[in-house]
Amino acid sequence: MPEAALREPSRSSTRRQVIAPVAWGAGATLVLSVLILVGSRNLAHFDAALVGYTFSVLFATFGLTYRYAMWLQRPPTAMYWRRGWQAFLRPGWRRRNAGMWFRRVAEDVVANRFIFARNRLRGLTHMLIMWGCLIAVAITFPLVFGWLHFRPVPGDLSLYEAVAFGFPAFRFPHDSAIAFFLFHGLVWASFLVIAGVMLAVRRRMRDEGAAAVQRFAEDFMPLILLFAVSLTGLMLTASYTWMGGYAYTFIAILHAITVIGTFLWLPFGKFFHIFQRPAQLGVGFYKDAGRAQALAHCRRCGHAFSSRMHIEDLIEVEHQLGFTYEIPGDDGHYQWICPRCRRASLAMAQGALWRGRRGGTPLPDTRPLPMPVHVNPGLRQGPLGVEDADNFYP
């Protein structure tokens, strides 16, 4: 069994690792503050009643940027980040990679193909929540920051004019379809989010596999926050549309509390994966580059099982983390052994120990050894695609 040793970082190195993320967080917050100031024409179009929302977004900006910068400093993430950019900008592959980037954004980010491949209902759940939140953000942020506002057209009160960053953008009739969808966009977004939350809660309550590993803070808290924001937003619409403004002030305060609380919690909870997920695109280009280069061959059975670049990078990352998995002899390192042979090695070690106790002779270690074949090939158990098939070791 390989030995592992973990080196604790010094206090000075830890301090250096924190300083850079703090600077990035402060810089991103400053840039957003300047954009709010400029986009609202020196706060001329900024609604003072929305200042609480603005400061919560600024806090979330600092927290998200700080955490993202810290995440990028981790050796595995830093390796994938660096190799991903190198693979994307590799000479001779840039045009192909640009086209592949648009395809992967459309399939994995926009259409959530990787989630639909797992389960259609789960994919629909994620799709409803994602697009509901995106629509809400696209409408709310410009309004809160003063980047966008609407005003009646002087001389023709049947028209509205959209003003973006202080410049007239376009006009539309107040009773038109575009006005209906613009002024009720948050309503449609709330319906999408609530439907997605209901499906997510259904899965959490009925799927035994999900229920076995779920945690309140990571799995239920995001759903509760999304539901509270959407429901209180719909209550505002119901108050001024059908109830003559009854309890509007109380509902507005309640809605503000839920929204601000969500933004304050954003950097610390499960929603952080929203900002991590796009980095997965770089991992795809890294894997493409690995397939086009030399393969790593198992030093026991001689079969190819991964890209050589990936194994070498994995060994480097383990050394950076302070883990040592070197093996005496020709194998050199545990990562040069394929997954099947690792399991076989464990069984052979146990068999050799058993023979030693019984007075038998251990089996000779002749190379190359035949690749082990599992008695149960894992029928009807994955994989989800070509990439999963390449890495599926029953």
C-alpha positions as CSV (number, residue, x, y, z in Angstrom):
1,M,0.0,0.0,0.0
2,P,1.6,3.4,-1.0
3,E,2.5,5.7,1.8
4,A,1.1,9.3,1.9
5,A,2.6,12.3,3.7
6,L,0.8,15.6,3.9
7,R,2.8,18.8,4.4
8,E,1.1,21.6,6.2
9,P,1.5,25.1,4.6
10,S,3.4,27.7,6.5
11,R,1.7,30.7,7.9
12,S,3.5,33.1,5.5
13,S,2.4,31.0,2.4
14,T,-1.1,30.9,3.7
15,R,-1.1,34.7,4.1
16,R,0.2,35.1,0.5
17,Q,-2.6,32.8,-0.8
18,V,-5.2,35.0,0.9
19,I,-3.9,38.4,-0.2
20,A,-4.3,37.8,-3.9
21,P,-8.0,36.6,-3.7
22,V,-8.8,39.6,-1.4
23,A,-7.3,41.9,-4.0
24,W,-9.2,40.2,-6.8
25,G,-12.4,40.5,-4.8
26,A,-11.9,44.1,-4.0
27,G,-11.0,44.9,-7.6
28,A,-14.2,43.2,-8.9
29,T,-16.3,45.0,-6.4
30,L,-14.7,48.4,-7.3
31,V,-15.2,47.8,-11.0
32,L,-18.9,47.0,-10.5
33,S,-19.3,50.1,-8.3
34,V,-17.8,52.3,-11.0
35,L,-20.1,50.6,-13.6
36,I,-23.1,51.4,-11.4
37,L,-22.0,55.0,-11.0
38,V,-21.3,55.5,-14.7
39,G,-24.3,53.5,-16.0
40,S,-26.8,55.3,-13.8
41,R,-25.3,58.7,-14.9
42,N,-23.9,59.6,-11.5
43,L,-26.8,57.9,-9.8
44,A,-29.3,60.2,-11.6
45,H,-31.3,57.1,-12.6
46,F,-30.5,55.1,-9.4
47,D,-33.5,54.2,-7.2
48,A,-32.5,54.9,-3.6
49,A,-35.2,52.4,-2.5
50,L,-33.1,49.6,-4.0
51,V,-29.9,50.5,-2.2
52,G,-30.2,47.4,0.0
53,Y,-30.2,45.2,-3.1
54,T,-27.2,47.0,-4.6
55,F,-25.1,46.5,-1.5
56,S,-26.0,42.9,-1.2
57,V,-24.9,42.3,-4.8
58,L,-21.6,44.1,-4.1
59,F,-21.0,41.9,-1.1
60,A,-21.8,38.8,-3.2
61,T,-19.4,40.1,-5.9
62,F,-16.6,40.3,-3.4
63,G,-17.4,37.0,-1.9
64,L,-17.7,35.1,-5.2
65,T,-14.6,36.6,-6.6
66,Y,-12.6,35.9,-3.5
67,R,-13.8,32.3,-3.3
68,Y,-13.2,31.8,-7.0
69,A,-9.7,33.1,-6.8
70,M,-9.0,30.8,-3.8
71,W,-10.5,27.9,-5.7
72,L,-8.2,28.6,-8.7
73,Q,-5.2,28.4,-6.4
74,R,-5.8,24.8,-5.4
75,P,-3.3,22.6,-7.2
76,P,-5.8,20.4,-9.1
77,T,-7.9,23.4,-10.2
78,A,-4.8,25.4,-11.1
79,M,-3.5,22.5,-13.2
80,Y,-6.8,22.1,-15.1
81,W,-7.1,25.9,-15.5
82,R,-3.6,26.2,-17.0
83,R,-3.8,23.1,-19.2
84,G,-7.3,24.1,-20.3
85,W,-6.1,27.4,-21.7
86,Q,-3.0,25.8,-23.2
87,A,-5.2,23.3,-25.0
88,F,-7.7,25.9,-26.2
89,L,-5.0,28.2,-27.5
90,R,-2.8,25.4,-29.0
91,P,-1.5,26.4,-32.5
92,G,-3.4,24.7,-35.3
93,W,-6.4,23.9,-33.1
94,R,-7.7,27.4,-32.4
95,R,-10.4,27.5,-35.1
96,R,-11.6,24.0,-34.3
97,N,-11.6,24.9,-30.6
98,A,-13.6,28.1,-31.2
99,G,-16.3,26.1,-33.0
100,M,-16.2,23.4,-30.3
101,W,-16.5,26.1,-27.6
102,F,-19.8,27.3,-29.1
103,R,-21.1,23.8,-29.4
104,R,-20.3,22.9,-25.8
105,V,-21.8,26.1,-24.5
106,A,-25.0,25.4,-26.4
107,E,-25.2,21.7,-25.4
108,D,-23.8,21.7,-21.8
109,V,-24.6,25.1,-20.5
110,V,-27.7,26.3,-22.4
111,A,-29.4,22.9,-23.0
112,N,-28.0,21.1,-20.0
113,R,-27.3,18.0,-22.1
114,F,-25.2,16.3,-19.4
115,I,-28.0,16.5,-16.9
116,F,-30.7,15.2,-19.3
117,A,-28.4,12.3,-20.0
118,R,-28.6,11.3,-16.3
119,N,-32.4,11.7,-16.0
120,R,-34.9,13.6,-18.1
121,L,-37.0,14.8,-15.1
122,R,-33.8,15.9,-13.4
123,G,-32.7,17.8,-16.5
124,L,-36.1,19.5,-16.7
125,T,-35.8,20.5,-13.1
126,H,-32.4,22.1,-13.6
127,M,-33.5,23.7,-16.8
128,L,-36.5,25.4,-15.2
129,I,-34.5,26.7,-12.3
130,M,-31.6,27.9,-14.4
131,W,-33.7,29.8,-17.0
132,G,-36.0,31.2,-14.4
133,C,-33.0,32.6,-12.5
134,L,-31.3,33.9,-15.7
135,I,-34.4,35.7,-16.8
136,A,-34.8,37.3,-13.4
137,V,-31.1,38.4,-13.2
138,A,-31.2,39.8,-16.7
139,I,-34.2,42.0,-15.8
140,T,-33.5,42.8,-12.2
141,F,-29.8,43.7,-12.2
142,P,-30.0,46.5,-14.9
143,L,-33.0,48.0,-13.1
144,V,-31.4,47.8,-9.7
145,F,-28.1,49.4,-10.9
146,G,-29.9,52.2,-12.8
147,W,-28.6,50.9,-16.1
148,L,-32.1,50.5,-17.5
149,H,-35.4,52.4,-16.9
150,F,-38.6,53.2,-18.8
151,R,-40.2,56.5,-19.3
152,P,-43.3,57.8,-21.2
153,V,-42.6,59.5,-24.5
154,P,-43.2,63.2,-24.3
155,G,-46.1,64.2,-26.6
156,D,-47.4,60.6,-27.0
157,L,-48.4,58.9,-23.7
158,S,-49.3,55.7,-25.6
159,L,-45.6,54.9,-26.0
160,Y,-42.9,53.9,-23.5
161,E,-39.2,54.5,-24.1
162,A,-36.5,52.2,-22.8
163,V,-33.3,54.1,-21.7
164,A,-30.1,52.0,-21.4
165,F,-27.1,53.6,-19.7
166,G,-28.7,57.0,-20.2
167,F,-29.2,56.5,-24.0
168,P,-32.7,56.0,-25.6
169,A,-32.8,52.4,-26.8
170,F,-36.2,51.7,-28.3
171,R,-39.9,52.6,-28.0
172,F,-43.0,50.4,-27.8
173,P,-46.7,50.9,-27.1
174,H,-47.7,50.4,-23.5
175,D,-50.5,47.9,-24.5
176,S,-48.3,45.9,-26.9
177,A,-47.1,42.3,-26.5
178,I,-43.5,43.4,-25.9
179,A,-44.7,45.6,-23.0
180,F,-46.7,42.7,-21.5
181,F,-43.7,40.4,-21.5
182,L,-41.2,43.1,-20.4
183,F,-43.2,44.3,-17.5
184,H,-44.2,40.8,-16.4
185,G,-40.9,39.0,-17.1
186,L,-40.3,38.5,-13.4
187,V,-43.7,36.8,-13.1
188,W,-42.8,34.3,-15.8
189,A,-39.4,33.8,-14.2
190,S,-41.0,33.1,-10.8
191,F,-43.3,30.5,-12.3
192,L,-40.4,28.7,-13.9
193,V,-38.4,28.7,-10.6
194,I,-41.3,27.5,-8.5
195,A,-42.0,24.7,-10.9
196,G,-38.3,23.7,-10.9
197,V,-38.2,23.9,-7.1
198,M,-41.2,21.7,-6.7
199,L,-39.7,19.0,-9.0
200,A,-36.4,19.3,-7.1
201,V,-38.2,18.8,-3.7
202,R,-40.1,15.8,-5.2
203,R,-36.8,14.2,-6.1
204,R,-35.3,14.9,-2.7
205,M,-38.3,13.4,-1.0
206,R,-38.7,10.3,-3.2
207,D,-35.3,9.4,-4.5
208,E,-33.6,7.2,-1.9
209,G,-30.2,7.7,-3.4
210,A,-30.5,11.5,-3.2
211,A,-32.1,11.3,0.3
212,A,-29.2,9.2,1.6
213,V,-26.6,11.9,0.9
214,Q,-28.6,15.2,1.1
215,R,-27.9,17.9,3.6
216,F,-30.1,20.7,4.6
217,A,-27.6,23.6,4.0
218,E,-26.5,22.2,0.7
219,D,-29.6,20.8,-0.8
220,F,-32.8,22.2,0.8
221,M,-31.6,25.7,1.8
222,P,-31.1,26.8,-1.9
223,L,-34.5,25.5,-2.8
224,I,-36.1,27.3,0.2
225,L,-34.4,30.6,-0.8
226,L,-35.4,30.4,-4.4
227,F,-39.0,29.5,-3.5
228,A,-39.2,32.4,-1.0
229,V,-37.9,34.9,-3.5
230,S,-40.2,33.8,-6.2
231,L,-43.3,33.5,-4.0
232,T,-42.9,36.9,-2.4
233,G,-42.3,38.4,-5.8
234,L,-45.6,37.0,-7.0
235,M,-47.3,38.3,-3.9
236,L,-46.2,41.8,-4.8
237,T,-47.7,41.4,-8.3
238,A,-51.0,40.1,-6.8
239,S,-51.1,43.0,-4.3
240,Y,-50.9,45.8,-6.8
241,T,-52.8,44.1,-9.6
242,W,-55.8,42.6,-7.8
243,M,-55.7,43.7,-4.2
244,G,-55.4,47.5,-4.6
245,G,-52.0,47.6,-3.0
246,Y,-53.1,45.8,0.2
247,A,-50.2,44.9,2.5
248,Y,-47.8,46.0,-0.3
249,T,-45.3,47.6,2.0
250,F,-45.0,44.5,4.2
251,I,-44.7,42.2,1.2
252,A,-42.1,44.5,-0.3
253,I,-40.0,44.4,2.9
254,L,-40.4,40.6,3.1
255,H,-39.4,40.2,-0.5
256,A,-36.3,42.5,0.0
257,I,-35.3,40.3,3.0
258,T,-35.5,37.1,1.0
259,V,-33.6,38.6,-2.0
260,I,-30.9,40.3,0.1
261,G,-30.5,37.1,2.2
262,T,-30.0,35.0,-0.9
263,F,-27.3,37.3,-2.3
264,L,-25.5,37.4,1.1
265,W,-25.6,33.6,1.2
266,L,-24.7,33.2,-2.5
267,P,-20.8,32.9,-2.1
268,F,-21.0,30.4,0.7
269,G,-23.5,27.8,-0.5
270,K,-24.4,25.5,-3.3
271,F,-25.0,28.3,-5.7
272,F,-21.3,28.8,-6.1
273,H,-21.3,25.9,-8.6
274,I,-23.1,28.3,-11.0
275,F,-19.8,30.1,-11.4
276,Q,-17.6,27.0,-11.2
277,R,-19.5,25.1,-13.9
278,P,-18.2,27.2,-16.9
279,A,-14.6,26.1,-16.1
280,Q,-15.7,22.6,-17.0
281,L,-15.4,23.7,-20.6
282,G,-11.7,24.0,-20.2
283,V,-11.5,20.4,-18.9
284,G,-13.2,19.3,-22.1
285,F,-10.4,20.9,-24.2
286,Y,-7.8,19.4,-21.9
287,K,-9.3,15.9,-22.5
288,D,-9.3,16.6,-26.3
289,A,-5.7,17.4,-26.2
290,G,-4.9,14.3,-24.1
291,R,-6.6,12.1,-26.7
292,A,-4.6,13.6,-29.5
293,Q,-1.3,12.9,-27.7
294,A,0.5,9.8,-26.4
295,L,-1.4,7.4,-24.2
296,A,-0.3,6.1,-20.9
297,H,0.2,2.3,-20.8
298,C,-0.2,0.3,-17.6
299,R,3.1,-1.0,-16.3
300,R,1.5,-4.3,-15.3
301,C,-0.6,-5.3,-18.2
302,G,0.7,-2.9,-20.9
303,H,-2.8,-1.7,-22.0
304,A,-3.5,2.0,-22.6
305,F,-5.9,3.4,-20.0
306,S,-5.5,7.2,-20.1
307,S,-3.6,10.0,-21.7
308,R,0.1,10.3,-20.7
309,M,-0.3,14.0,-20.1
310,H,-3.1,13.4,-17.6
311,I,-1.1,10.9,-15.6
312,E,2.0,13.1,-15.5
313,D,-0.1,16.1,-14.4
314,L,-1.8,13.9,-11.8
315,I,1.5,12.9,-10.3
316,E,2.7,16.5,-10.3
317,V,-0.5,17.6,-8.5
318,E,-0.1,14.9,-5.9
319,H,3.5,16.0,-5.2
320,Q,2.2,19.6,-4.8
321,L,-0.3,18.4,-2.3
322,G,2.4,16.6,-0.4
323,F,1.3,13.0,-1.2
324,T,3.8,10.4,-2.3
325,Y,2.6,7.3,-4.1
326,E,5.9,6.0,-5.5
327,I,6.3,2.3,-5.8
328,P,9.7,0.5,-5.6
329,G,10.7,-1.3,-8.8
330,D,9.8,-0.8,-12.4
331,D,6.3,0.5,-11.8
332,G,7.7,3.8,-10.4
333,H,4.4,5.3,-9.3
334,Y,1.0,4.0,-8.4
335,Q,-0.7,6.2,-11.0
336,W,1.0,4.2,-13.8
337,I,-1.1,1.2,-12.9
338,C,-4.5,1.0,-14.6
339,P,-7.7,0.7,-12.4
340,R,-8.3,-2.9,-13.2
341,C,-4.8,-3.9,-12.3
342,R,-5.0,-1.9,-9.0
343,R,-8.0,-4.1,-7.9
344,A,-6.2,-7.2,-9.1
345,S,-3.0,-6.2,-7.2
346,L,-5.1,-6.0,-4.0
347,A,-6.5,-9.4,-4.6
348,M,-3.1,-10.9,-5.4
349,A,-1.5,-9.3,-2.4
350,Q,-4.2,-10.9,-0.2
351,G,-3.7,-14.2,-2.0
352,A,0.1,-14.1,-1.5
353,L,-0.4,-13.3,2.2
354,W,-2.8,-16.3,2.5
355,R,-0.3,-18.6,0.7
356,G,2.5,-17.4,2.9
357,R,0.6,-18.3,6.0
358,R,-0.3,-21.7,4.6
359,G,3.3,-22.4,3.5
360,G,2.6,-22.0,-0.2
361,T,4.7,-20.3,-2.9
362,P,3.6,-16.9,-4.1
363,L,2.8,-16.5,-7.8
364,P,5.7,-15.2,-9.9
365,D,5.3,-11.6,-11.1
366,T,5.8,-12.0,-14.9
367,R,5.3,-9.0,-17.2
368,P,3.2,-8.2,-19.0
369,L,0.3,-9.7,-17.0
370,P,-3.1,-10.3,-18.6
371,M,-5.6,-7.5,-18.2
372,P,-8.1,-8.5,-15.5
373,V,-11.7,-8.9,-16.7
374,H,-14.5,-8.4,-14.2
375,V,-17.0,-11.2,-14.0
376,N,-19.9,-8.7,-14.0
377,P,-19.4,-6.3,-17.0
378,G,-21.8,-3.8,-15.4
379,L,-24.6,-4.3,-17.9
380,R,-27.3,-1.6,-17.8
381,Q,-25.0,0.5,-15.4
382,G,-23.7,3.4,-17.4
383,P,-21.8,4.7,-19.2
384,L,-23.6,8.0,-20.2
385,G,-21.5,8.7,-23.3
386,V,-18.3,8.1,-25.2
387,E,-16.2,9.8,-22.5
388,D,-17.8,7.8,-19.8
389,A,-17.2,4.6,-21.8
390,D,-13.5,5.4,-22.0
391,N,-13.3,5.7,-18.2
392,F,-15.7,2.9,-17.2
393,Y,-13.9,0.2,-15.4
394,P,-16.3,-2.4,-14.0
